[in-house]
Structure formats: C-alpha cells, structure tokens
Amino acid sequence: MKQIKAIMPFFIAVFIVACDSTTENTFPVISSIEAESKNVVVGEEISLTCIAADADGDEISYIWEYTRYFGSVNGSGSTVSWTAPGQPMSTSVTCWVFDGQGGADKATIYIMVGQVEENYEESFPEEEVLYYPFDGNYFEHSGNGLHAQRRSMALDYDRFGNASHSAYFNAVSSYMEIPDHALLDVTGEISISVWLNPHNVYVSNVGSIILKQVSDTHMSPYATYGLFLFNNPGVYQFRVGGQSLEFGTIEYGVWQHVVVAYDATAALTSCWINGELVSRSSSWSQDIGVSDYPLLFGMNPDNDEHYTGNMDAIRIFDYTLTEGEVKSLYHEGN
C-alpha cells in the first residue's frame, strides 16, 4: 500500500501537465478589408488592407483570392495592390487569414468597376411608371402603387455588397407578378432599366426576365414588351411591338446594367449595357400595343421556366431615356 501511495502523486502531476498542454486555440478574426476606393475604373490600381487580429498572439499569414479575368492581386501579407479588370463589372476579392494552429477566418470586399467616361450631360430620370430598388424590402417606390405578388423570393447582396439590397430568383419557382394596370399599357414609348446578375442559362433557348404578354404562346406577337436571355448565341433580347432585337453579351455571374428603349414615332430602338450604347435600330415603328396580361419578372409562362440570379433597381418609364439619363442610372450609388 505504501508503494501505491508514493506513485499516485506522480500520475497526478503528469495528468495536470497533459491538461495544460491542450489549451483551446482562439481563431484569428478579420474585422474589415479596407480599400482606397470601392468604385474604380477599368485598369485602375488600388491598395487593399486586411485588418485582422489573433487573441493568442499567434503570427498571422494571409492568402488573397480573386477570380481570374476579374482583376489581379500583386504582393503578399496584410496589404496588397489590386488591379481592376479591363471591362466594367461588379467583382470581389477575398482574404483568408491563418494562425498556424488550425485557426482561420475569411472576409470579402466587393468592388464596382466602371468605364472611363467622356463628358456627358448628367440628368437623372424622374417619374418612373414602376421602380423596385429592393432596399431591404420588396416595396414599389414610384408612388403608383404597382405592388407585386411574389413567390419564393429572397433578398440578397447587391452589386456593392450590401445585404438585402437585391432580389434573388431561384431556378424552380421564383417570380414576381404585377396585375394588369393602365399604367403598364404604354403605347408609343418605353424604357426599361435593370441591374442583372444571371447565374446560369435557361433550359430552353429563350428565357424571360421581364414580360408583358399579349398571348399565351410564342406565336408573334408574344409580348407587348419584354426583356429576355437568348442563350444561343448568349445575348440579350428586347421584344416590343411584335418585333425583337438581340444585343450585347450575357456575362453570367457578373452584374450588368441593361437598358432598352423604344420610340415608335421616331422608329428608334436603343440598347445599352453598363452605360454604353451597344445596339440601335430604326427598322420598325409599330405601336407597342396593350394587353390584359400581368407584368411578370423572372418567369416564362409559356414553358414554366424561371430566371436564376439577381435583379436590382428595376425601372420602367413611359418615355425614351436620353444618353445622359442612362449614364446617370448606371453611375447611381457610385
């Protein structure tokens, strides 16, 4: 018995040392990523700094992530330089931090890349027929009371990285529907402005973004007016007055500002992407027409397919926007 008593303190001492060696590691924490500016022009270089701390005093290492072709990072450590891509877009950069003890954290900064603009007459449009800014809710802001019924919608990040400031549509059941209203039956002129971040293609060749139907099938004229994704060859399509015009290039996973306008009297159809005129036609001058159908967002009732991705700042006007108004809308919030 005396031998056992003599040995016990030894085992107790070893047990205490073992417990002390398994002290829980505290993970490093990123408080913010700071940038010289979150709104830059194509090709511009700015510095990014990741502000992080480790409560245990462990040395922190940094890894910066970005999407190829959407900018480039130069340097290492907590501060690096970032060069904007060569085309306008909304993009992001992510920083990971590690403490060497198995602890890690990450944060992402969103950056808006714009085109170097020549001088233009700034003129912000007013008196929209319809306006959905999605600024934390689904309210319609024109004052015309064109409130939408919605299904399976979710608020998501916008092009600036603000939470709950865009509408996300899933591929299965999401859509918005505004019952027919006299204000939606524009006839002579119309402009549509919307920020889009499509995530993938429709199964069929043509997918609906915004649609005011005039019939139940794709037999012409299917839409009094509408904006569509045209998968092959990967362009947008503007339909109005029984005619259609393909324009631009769809950038999946990238925010794009898309504006279309039609003036029947002037026989002029215009399409802009990110403030730049990409297509203009004077080949038709038919009145837009009216219908009793609702205005739909994100659904094609002809094949029950649904838009996948984000929409933001949806506006409809009953007149043709000027170049200055289009550019002002594109730079809104910058």
DRENTIDREN-316088 format. One line per field, with one value per residue (C-alpha): x, y, z; residue in three letters. Coordinates in nm, 2 decimals. Layout:
X = c(X ...);
Y = c(Y ...);
Z = c(Z ...);
aa = c(ALA ...);
***
This chain:
X = c(0.00 0.29 0.42 0.09 0.06 0.41 0.33 0.00 0.13 0.35 0.05 -0.15 0.14 0.15 -0.22 -0.21 0.07 -0.13 -0.44 -0.23 -0.09 -0.44 -0.54 -0.80 -0.68 -0.86 -0.91 -0.79 -1.06 -1.09 -1.25 -1.26 -1.09 -1.01 -0.98 -0.86 -1.20 -1.48 -1.56 -1.28 -1.24 -1.11 -0.74 -0.71 -0.48 -0.57 -0.44 -0.63 -0.56 -0.69 -0.73 -0.71 -0.61 -0.53 -0.61 -0.34 -0.08 -0.01 0.16 -0.10 -0.05 -0.26 -0.39 -0.58 -0.83 -0.98 -1.15 -0.92 -1.00 -1.19 -0.88 -0.54 -0.36 0.01 0.21 0.15 0.08 -0.19 -0.16 -0.16 -0.23 -0.52 -0.56 -0.92 -1.02 -1.04 -1.42 -1.69 -1.83 -1.90 -1.63 -1.49 -1.17 -1.14 -0.88 -0.80 -0.60 -0.44 -0.27 -0.06 -0.26 -0.55 -0.75 -0.87 -1.11 -1.21 -1.37 -1.48 -1.48 -1.70 -1.57 -1.75 -1.55 -1.67 -1.57 -1.37 -1.64 -1.63 -1.81 -2.18 -2.48 -2.58 -2.96 -3.12 -3.46 -3.78 -4.14 -4.10 -4.40 -4.25 -3.95 -3.83 -3.50 -3.51 -3.36 -3.42 -3.78 -4.00 -4.18 -4.26 -4.13 -4.28 -4.58 -4.81 -4.90 -4.79 -4.72 -4.61 -4.72 -4.42 -4.33 -4.02 -3.82 -3.52 -3.33 -2.96 -2.64 -2.64 -2.35 -2.19 -2.20 -2.50 -2.70 -3.08 -3.05 -3.13 -3.39 -3.27 -3.47 -3.42 -3.45 -3.75 -4.03 -3.93 -4.12 -4.29 -4.63 -4.80 -5.17 -5.26 -5.29 -5.35 -5.01 -4.84 -5.01 -4.76 -4.81 -4.58 -4.25 -4.10 -3.77 -3.67 -3.37 -3.25 -2.93 -2.89 -2.66 -2.77 -2.63 -2.70 -2.88 -3.24 -3.30 -3.48 -3.32 -3.52 -3.57 -3.78 -3.65 -3.93 -4.25 -4.58 -4.76 -5.01 -5.08 -5.03 -4.78 -4.47 -4.66 -4.59 -4.67 -4.60 -4.51 -4.62 -4.28 -4.02 -3.65 -3.51 -3.20 -3.12 -2.89 -2.77 -2.56 -2.56 -2.71 -3.00 -3.32 -3.56 -3.91 -4.15 -4.44 -4.42 -4.05 -3.73 -3.37 -3.07 -2.79 -2.48 -2.33 -2.46 -2.20 -2.31 -2.22 -2.14 -2.36 -2.46 -2.67 -2.91 -3.13 -3.36 -3.57 -3.82 -3.98 -4.25 -4.28 -3.91 -3.88 -3.59 -3.48 -3.18 -3.00 -2.73 -2.51 -2.32 -2.39 -2.26 -2.48 -2.44 -2.72 -2.95 -3.21 -3.46 -3.62 -3.96 -4.22 -4.52 -4.71 -4.63 -4.99 -5.18 -5.29 -5.48 -5.20 -5.00 -4.64 -4.40 -4.05 -3.83 -4.08 -4.17 -4.53 -4.50 -4.26 -4.28 -3.91 -3.77 -3.48 -3.19 -2.99 -3.03 -3.22 -3.20 -3.32 -3.59 -3.74 -4.00 -4.06 -4.32 -4.07 -3.74 -3.43 -3.16 -2.79 -2.73 -3.02 -2.88 -2.54 -2.68 -2.87 -2.55 -2.35 -2.62 -2.48 -2.12);
Y = c(0.00 0.24 0.19 0.28 0.60 0.70 0.66 0.84 1.19 1.12 1.03 1.33 1.56 1.41 1.44 1.81 1.88 1.70 1.91 2.23 2.13 2.11 2.48 2.57 2.78 3.11 3.16 3.48 3.73 3.97 4.30 4.45 4.48 4.84 4.97 5.31 5.30 5.06 5.23 5.23 5.25 4.97 4.91 5.12 5.00 5.04 4.90 4.66 4.60 4.32 4.42 4.10 4.01 3.70 3.69 3.43 3.64 3.38 3.51 3.56 3.46 3.60 3.45 3.66 3.51 3.66 3.53 3.51 3.78 3.97 4.16 4.07 4.09 4.18 4.14 3.94 4.00 4.21 4.49 4.41 4.60 4.51 4.60 4.62 4.42 4.56 4.58 4.72 4.48 4.41 4.19 4.08 3.99 3.75 3.74 3.44 3.46 3.16 3.14 2.83 2.64 2.53 2.86 3.06 3.33 3.50 3.82 3.95 4.30 4.40 4.65 4.82 4.87 5.13 5.27 5.59 5.83 6.11 6.42 6.38 6.58 6.43 6.41 6.17 6.05 6.11 5.99 5.63 5.42 5.15 5.13 4.84 4.93 4.63 4.84 4.59 4.51 4.45 4.78 4.96 5.32 5.50 5.61 5.45 5.16 4.89 4.63 4.28 3.95 3.73 3.37 3.20 3.53 3.62 3.94 3.91 4.12 4.39 4.49 4.70 4.41 4.55 4.27 4.25 4.50 4.29 4.02 3.67 3.43 3.06 2.83 2.64 2.86 3.23 3.51 3.84 3.93 4.27 4.26 4.44 4.82 5.10 5.25 4.93 4.96 5.20 5.25 5.50 5.50 5.28 5.24 4.96 4.98 4.69 4.56 4.19 3.91 3.59 3.28 3.02 2.96 2.85 2.50 2.65 2.89 3.20 3.29 3.57 3.85 4.10 4.02 4.18 3.92 3.96 3.59 3.25 3.11 3.22 3.29 3.65 3.89 3.70 4.01 4.38 4.44 4.23 4.16 3.81 3.60 3.45 3.15 3.09 3.29 3.42 3.77 3.97 4.02 4.31 4.25 4.53 4.59 4.24 4.28 4.16 4.29 4.09 4.28 4.27 3.97 3.80 3.78 3.50 3.56 3.93 4.24 4.42 4.73 4.67 4.95 4.92 5.19 5.22 5.52 5.42 5.78 5.81 5.45 5.41 5.12 5.15 4.92 4.99 4.78 4.94 5.29 5.21 5.20 4.85 4.84 5.08 5.01 5.21 4.93 4.93 5.18 4.97 5.08 4.88 4.77 4.68 4.36 4.24 4.01 4.08 4.21 3.92 3.92 3.61 3.36 3.24 3.11 2.95 2.68 2.75 2.82 3.06 3.31 3.22 3.50 3.85 4.16 4.51 4.86 4.76 5.07 5.12 5.46 5.56 5.77 5.72 5.78 6.01 5.91 6.13 5.96 5.61 5.70 5.86 5.54 5.34 5.55 5.57 5.49 5.52);
Z = c(0.00 0.08 -0.27 -0.43 -0.23 -0.33 -0.70 -0.71 -0.69 -0.99 -1.20 -1.08 -1.18 -1.53 -1.57 -1.48 -1.73 -2.00 -1.94 -1.96 -2.30 -2.46 -2.41 -2.67 -2.97 -3.04 -3.41 -3.57 -3.66 -3.96 -3.86 -4.21 -4.55 -4.63 -4.99 -5.13 -5.31 -5.38 -5.71 -5.96 -6.34 -6.57 -6.52 -6.21 -5.93 -5.56 -5.23 -5.02 -4.65 -4.44 -4.07 -3.86 -3.50 -3.30 -2.93 -2.86 -3.02 -3.30 -3.61 -3.89 -4.25 -4.54 -4.87 -5.12 -5.36 -5.67 -5.99 -6.29 -6.56 -6.29 -6.17 -6.03 -5.69 -5.65 -5.34 -5.02 -4.65 -4.50 -4.77 -5.14 -5.46 -5.68 -6.05 -6.19 -6.49 -6.84 -6.86 -6.63 -6.38 -6.01 -5.87 -5.54 -5.36 -5.06 -4.79 -4.58 -4.25 -4.07 -3.73 -3.79 -3.52 -3.73 -3.69 -3.99 -4.10 -4.42 -4.55 -4.89 -5.03 -5.33 -5.58 -5.87 -6.19 -6.43 -6.76 -6.80 -6.91 -7.16 -7.06 -7.08 -6.96 -6.63 -6.60 -6.36 -6.48 -6.28 -6.28 -6.33 -6.41 -6.19 -5.95 -5.74 -5.55 -5.32 -5.04 -4.76 -4.87 -5.18 -5.18 -5.51 -5.49 -5.79 -5.59 -5.85 -5.62 -5.87 -5.60 -5.70 -5.58 -5.53 -5.48 -5.34 -5.35 -5.13 -5.06 -5.14 -5.18 -5.44 -5.67 -5.39 -5.14 -4.94 -4.78 -4.86 -5.15 -5.45 -5.54 -5.58 -5.81 -5.80 -6.09 -5.97 -5.85 -5.80 -5.98 -5.93 -6.08 -6.11 -6.20 -6.52 -6.48 -6.72 -6.64 -6.77 -7.11 -7.26 -7.63 -7.80 -7.60 -7.33 -7.15 -6.91 -6.68 -6.46 -6.30 -6.37 -6.23 -6.41 -6.27 -6.54 -6.86 -6.92 -7.05 -7.35 -7.58 -7.47 -7.10 -6.97 -6.74 -6.77 -6.97 -7.05 -7.26 -7.53 -7.60 -7.43 -7.68 -7.86 -8.17 -8.27 -8.11 -7.79 -7.58 -7.59 -7.44 -7.26 -7.19 -7.24 -7.22 -7.56 -7.48 -7.83 -7.90 -7.55 -7.59 -7.45 -7.65 -7.64 -7.77 -7.83 -8.07 -8.22 -8.31 -8.14 -8.13 -8.00 -7.84 -7.61 -7.44 -7.13 -6.85 -6.61 -6.25 -6.32 -6.25 -6.57 -6.61 -6.90 -7.05 -7.35 -7.51 -7.79 -7.96 -8.21 -8.36 -8.42 -8.53 -8.29 -8.07 -7.84 -7.61 -7.35 -7.13 -6.85 -6.98 -7.33 -7.64 -7.79 -8.04 -8.22 -8.49 -8.70 -8.88 -8.72 -8.58 -8.48 -8.17 -7.86 -7.80 -7.49 -7.32 -7.02 -6.90 -6.58 -6.58 -6.49 -6.36 -6.37 -6.53 -6.87 -6.85 -7.19 -7.06 -6.68 -6.67 -6.41 -6.41 -6.19 -6.04 -5.91 -6.02 -5.88 -5.94 -6.18 -6.35 -6.63 -6.80 -7.05 -7.24 -7.41 -7.19 -7.31 -7.31 -7.00 -6.81 -6.90 -6.78 -6.46 -6.38 -6.45 -6.20 -5.94 -5.60 -5.71);
aa = c(MET LYS GLN ILE LYS ALA ILE MET PRO PHE PHE ILE ALA VAL PHE ILE VAL ALA CYS ASP SER THR THR GLU ASN THR PHE PRO VAL ILE SER SER ILE GLU ALA GLU SER LYS ASN VAL VAL VAL GLY GLU GLU ILE SER LEU THR CYS ILE ALA ALA ASP ALA ASP GLY ASP GLU ILE SER TYR ILE TRP GLU TYR THR ARG TYR PHE GLY SER VAL ASN GLY SER GLY SER THR VAL SER TRP THR ALA PRO GLY GLN PRO MET SER THR SER VAL THR CYS TRP VAL PHE ASP GLY GLN GLY GLY ALA ASP LYS ALA THR ILE TYR ILE MET VAL GLY GLN VAL GLU GLU ASN TYR GLU GLU SER PHE PRO GLU GLU GLU VAL LEU TYR TYR PRO PHE ASP GLY ASN TYR PHE GLU HIS SER GLY ASN GLY LEU HIS ALA GLN ARG ARG SER MET ALA LEU ASP TYR ASP ARG PHE GLY ASN ALA SER HIS SER ALA TYR PHE ASN ALA VAL SER SER TYR MET GLU ILE PRO ASP HIS ALA LEU LEU ASP VAL THR GLY GLU ILE SER ILE SER VAL TRP LEU ASN PRO HIS ASN VAL TYR VAL SER ASN VAL GLY SER ILE ILE LEU LYS GLN VAL SER ASP THR HIS MET SER PRO TYR ALA THR TYR GLY LEU PHE LEU PHE ASN ASN PRO GLY VAL TYR GLN PHE ARG VAL GLY GLY GLN SER LEU GLU PHE GLY THR ILE GLU TYR GLY VAL TRP GLN HIS VAL VAL VAL ALA TYR ASP ALA THR ALA ALA LEU THR SER CYS TRP ILE ASN GLY GLU LEU VAL SER ARG SER SER SER TRP SER GLN ASP ILE GLY VAL SER ASP TYR PRO LEU LEU PHE GLY MET ASN PRO ASP ASN ASP GLU HIS TYR THR GLY ASN MET ASP ALA ILE ARG ILE PHE ASP TYR THR LEU THR GLU GLY GLU VAL LYS SER LEU TYR HIS GLU GLY ASN);
***
